[in-house]
Amino acid sequence: MNINETTNVQPTDTFTSVSVVKTSPGTHPVMGKGRLARRYAAFLAIVVGSVLTAAGLTACSAPKSPPALTIAVTGTSSEPAPALSPALIKTVTTHALNALNPGDGVVTVVVQGRQPVKVDLTPMRGDQVETNATTATRDISAKLPALLRAMDAGAATPGLDTLGVLDQAIQVTPTGGTIDLITSGISTINPTDLDKAGAWETNPTTFINRIDPAGIPNGTGHTISINGLGYANPGGKQPSADTATRTALDTLWSGICHKTGAACTITDGPVGTTATTATNIVPVVTFPDLSTPCVATTIAINTDTAFAPGSAQLTAAADTQLAPIAAMLKTCPTGMRINATGHTATVPGEGNGITLSQARATAVLNRLTQLGAPASTIGAATGDGNITDQPVNNMPAGHYDENLAKRNRVVDLTLAQ
């Protein structure tokens, strides 16, 4: 279990205490009575006012303890061992540095099938919160191994229950708190059992809409970050998701998260890269293999990686997604054709995106031909922009959400006879 180097973080709220010694009126304990005492009193008032202003305090407001923070981990045998990434270290360090009272820096850890554990990262000097940022950061860093041990307890129940762990995290996190969920998202427990869900990868939005709303927890007032989607235990039986499947997982869990009513973000990339010591039993979820014989399907091409921003010029990375598709098209029987439909995100002030999405759809089909796909399998290119059939709404409540916008920047390839 490795802990990455601590990110340099400064507290957002700093409170400096000022002791006031009571004396008889007009008398300063050092200066005594007279003009010097009055000048000192005026000077002290200015200094105290400056300190309170710098700390964000006024006569009408009091400092607030940081919102609750929960780290939720599925932690199964089919996933990498949990890790403290630089981003997560920054999150927990900032949380603890903002502590005003003993216990404010507590982080609650939820692991699948286990009782929540509280790890107190509050930096202390005796029985008081440490206010020196350098000393406090050093104290917090020394407590991180205990946090990682709690995260690495390993799932105690069979299967991989992403929604169940999220539900438990919401229950133990007060409104206004933040939840960092670490999971591959390759769930095997109802109502999100991907092992029995059929072709969920081709239309994750339809899968989301089939979930009974009563089975989705209420996360209103929470902030949820989901990390590690699609990444499996290195060397384990569960394969990691390819690019298209990770995109589908992102869409799936982003959609479910938003249905909880929480403010949600998806962070791409693995959280851990080492083998886990968890031993629970998890069914293997298989993903479509685009190199197998041709079958009717819809494949989402992530344009954030396939194209430069605002461009219809394919990047070199696009071939990672397109080459297997071109190879698969060579196996298609007569009459099978692949059509491309481009989509764009809704960005205030940037129009409907139809021209760009059309150009990108055309570029994808042209590249498939260049990669060896038979001309007879290449169909039509259309551009829907942000007008119709967006995978997700990236303007919830009228506010632009970049993480959701990424899910809308796709070219859908539909293969049918």
N, C-alpha and C positions, 0 to 999 in steps of 0.2 A: 504494500500500500504506500504510494508515494504522495507526498504533499508538495504541490508546486510552490515556488517562491512567492512569498506574500507580496501582493500589490501594494504600493505606497498609497495609503488612504488617509485623509484628514477628516476629523469629525465635522459634521455640519452644524452642530450646536455645541457651544462651549460655555460653561457657566463658571464664572470666577466669583468666589465668595468674598465678602468684605465684612470684617468684624468691626463692630462699633462699640467703643468703650464709653459707658455712661459716667459723666462727671457732673459736678454742680454747674448750673447755668453759666455760660460764658467762660468756662474753664476748660482748657485743653490739657490732657494729662502730661504733656511735655512742655507746651508753649505757655500754659497758664492763661490768665485773663488778658483782655485788651485787643488791640487792632490785629496783632499777629494771629490770635485765635480766630477772629472773624474771617481773616483772609484764608486761613487753613480750612475753615468750614466751607467757605465758598469753593476753594480748590477741590476739596474732597467731593463736594456735590457734583462738580464737573467731571471728575474722574469716574465716580460711580455711574453717572449717566452715560459716559462714553462706553464703559464696560458692558452695561446692560444693552446699549444700542448695538454694539458689536456682536453680542450674543443673540441678538434677535429678540430681546426682551423689552417690554414697555410696562408702564404702570398699569395698562389695561390687559396685558396678556402674561401668562406664566409659561415657563418652559414645559414641554411635553415629552414624556418618555417615548422612545421609538415604537412604531407599530410592531405587532407580533411577527415573528419569522418562523416558518416551518419548512424543513427539508423532508420531502416525501420520496421514498425509494421503493420500487418494486423489488429489486435486489434478488432476482431469481437465478437459477443455474443456467438459464439460456442467455444471460446478459453479461456484459463486462463487469468486473468488480467496480463498485462506486469509487469515485475519486473526487478530490477537491480541486476543481479546475481554477485557473486564475480568476475567472469571472465570479465563481462561487466564493472563493476566498475574499474577493473584494466585497461581495454582498454581506457576508457574515462579519467581516472586520468593520465595515461601515456601521452595521447594526450595533455591534458592541461598543464602538467608539462613541455612539450617540447616547449611551446610557447615562441617565441622570441619577438613578438610584440603584442600590444593590439589587441584582436580579433582572435589571432592564435588558441585559445582553443575553438572556436565555434564548437558545435555539431549540425548538421542539423537533425531534426526529421521529418520523413515522416510517416503519418498514413493514412490508406486507405480512399480515398475520401476526404481528407482534404489538405489544402495548407501546404507546408513545413513550419516548425517553426525552428528558430535558437535559441539555448540556449548557451550563452557564459559562458564557464567554466574557462576562462583565469584567473589565480590568479593575482591580482593587488595590488600594493602598491601606492595609489594615482593614478597618470596617467601613471605609469610605471609597467612593468611586475615584479611580485615578484620573486626574485631569490633564496630566502631561501627555500629549499625543504620542511622543516617541516611546515613552515608558509603557503607555497603554497598549500601543500596537505590539510591542515586544511581549507583553503579558498575554494578549489575545493569541499571538502566534504559538506560544507555548501550550495553549489549550486546544489547538486544532487537532492534534492526534486523538484526543478523547472524542471529538466530534466525528472524525473519520471512523473510529471504532464503532460508534453507534450506528453510523450509516451502513457499515459493512457487516451488520449482524446476520444478514441472509434471510430470505423469505422463509416463513415458518408454515406456509400452507401451499398445497399443490397449485400448479398453473401459474399464469402471469395475469394479474388482476389490476390493470392500470386504472380502470374506473373506480374499483373498490378502494384502492390506495388514495386516489384523489378525494373520494368521498370522506374517508377517515381524516385526511389532512384538513379538509374544510371544516369538519366537525370540531377539531381541536384548535382551530385558528380563529381568534376573535375577528369580528367584522373590522375591516380596515387593514388586516394583516396581509402578509405576502407568503405565497407558497412556491417553493422551487421543487418541481416534480422531475425526478430522474428516472427515466424508463425507456425501454426500447419501443414501447407502444404496440408490440406484437402480442396483443392480448389473446388469452385463451379461455377467458371466463365470461359467461353471459352477463349483460346483453351485448358485449363486444368481443365475442368469441370469433376471432378471425380464422381459426382452423375450420369452422363450419359455416362461414359467412358467404361462401360462393365467391363470385368474381367481384369482391368489394373493391379491388384495386382500380377497376375500370370506372367506377362511379361511386366514390366514397360518400358524396353528398346524399345519394339515395339511401345508402346504408345508414347514415346518421338519422335521416328522416324516418327510418323504420323503427328506431329505438323508442320505446314507450317513454314519454316525458317524465312519468313517475319514477323511472329508473335513473334519472339524471339528477345529481345533487344540486342544491341551491348554493351557488357561490357568489351571490350578489354582495358587493362591497369588498370582495377580495381581489388581489392581484396574483395571477398565476403565470409562472414561467415553466414551459415544458422543454426538457433537454434530453438529448440522446436518442431521439426517435430513429428506429431502423437499424441500430447497431447491436449485433449479437455477441455472445461470448466467444472470444478468439479460440478457435480449435474445437468449439462445441458442435453439437449436432444441428442447432438452429442456424441456418444461413442468414447473413446480414442482407438487408434489403438493397436492391440496386437503386439507381437514381430515380427511375420512374416510380418504384414502389415507395421510396422514401417520400417523394412528393405526395403520393396518395396518403401515406401515414400522416404527413404534416396537415394535409387538408382534413383528414378524418378527425384528428385530435384537436386541431384548432376549432373545427366546427362544434365538436362536443363541448369543448371548454367554453366557447361563447354561449352555448345553450345553458350553461350553468348561471349565466348572468355576470360572470367575473370579467375583469380586464385581463386579456390573455395575450401571451407572446410565445412564439416557438423559436428556440435557438437551435440552428442546424449544427451538425457535427457531433462526434462522440464525446461523452463526458469521461469515460474511462477506456483504457486500451489493454488492460491486463486481464488474465483469466480470473474468474471468480472462484471462491471457495464454497459458494452456496450449493446445496445438494437437493433442493426440492425437485419434484418431478414435473416437467413442463412438456406438453405435446409439441411436436415440431410443426410449425406453420410453413407450408410450401408457397412459393411465389411463382408467378408465370415465368417461364423460360422463353425469352423471345427468340432463342436459337432453335427451338423445337418446331415441328411442322406447323404450317400456317393454320391458325384458328381465328374466328371472328372475335375481335376485341377492340378496345379503345385504349390508346397509349398517350399519356400526357408528357410532352417534351417541355422541360423547364427552360423557359427563354432567358431567365436570369443568368444561366450558365452557358446557354447555346448562342446568345447574342450579346453584343455590347449594349449598354443602356441607350435606348432610343434609336437603335440601328436594326436594319434587316440583314446585316452582314454576319454570317455565321462565324463563330469562334472555332479555334482548333479543338476546344473541349467538346464541341457539339458532336463530334464523331463518336465519342464514348457512348452517347445515347443512340446515335443514328446507325452506326455500323452493324450492331446486332439485328436491327430491324431490317436493314437491307439484306442481310444474310437470310433472315426468316422469309422475306418475300420471295426469295428464289425457290422456296419449297411450296409456294401456293399453287393450288390447282387453277385451271382455267376459269376465269370469271371472278376471281377474288381481286378486289381493288382497294387501295388505301387512299382515303381522302383526308385532307388537312384543314382544320378550322383554327384560325388564330384568335386569341383573346388577349385583352390588355386590362390593366388595372384602371379603376376610376381615380383620376388625379384632378383635384380642383383646378380649373383654368387650363387644362391640357386637351380638351376636346374628346371626341368619341373613340379615337384610336383605331378606326376602321382601316385607314390606309396602311398604317404600320403593321397591324395584325394580318392583313392580306399579303403584304410583302414578305412577312416572316413565314407564313404558311407556304407561299410559293417557294421560298428559299429552301425550306425543309424538303419538299418533294423533289426539287431539283438536285439536292444533295444526295437523296436516296438513290436517284438514278445514277449519279456519278460514282456512288459506292457499289454499284452493280445490281441494283434492284431492276428486274425486268420492266421495260416500258409498259407492258400490258397490265402491270399491277398498280401503276400510278394513276390516281384519280384526279379530283378537282381540289383546288385551293380556294378557300373563302376566308374572309375576315369579318368576325363579329365585333371586334373591338371590345368596348365595355358596354355595348347596347343590350345584348341578349346572352343568356346561358353562361354568365360568369360562374366559375366554380363556387366562389364565396362572395359575400357582401363585404368589400373592404372599406366601406363607409358606415360602420355601425353607428346609429344615432346621429348620422351626419358628420362624423369625425373620421378623417383619413387614418388608416392603420397600415403601416408599411409591411408588417408581418403578414397581414391578410392580403395585401396587394401582391406580394410575391406569389401567392397561390393562384392569382388571376393571370399572371404573365406566363401563359402556356400556349403551346400549339397542340391541339388534340388530334391525334391520328386515329381514324376510325377504319378498321379493316372489316369488310363485309363482302358478301357475294351478291 
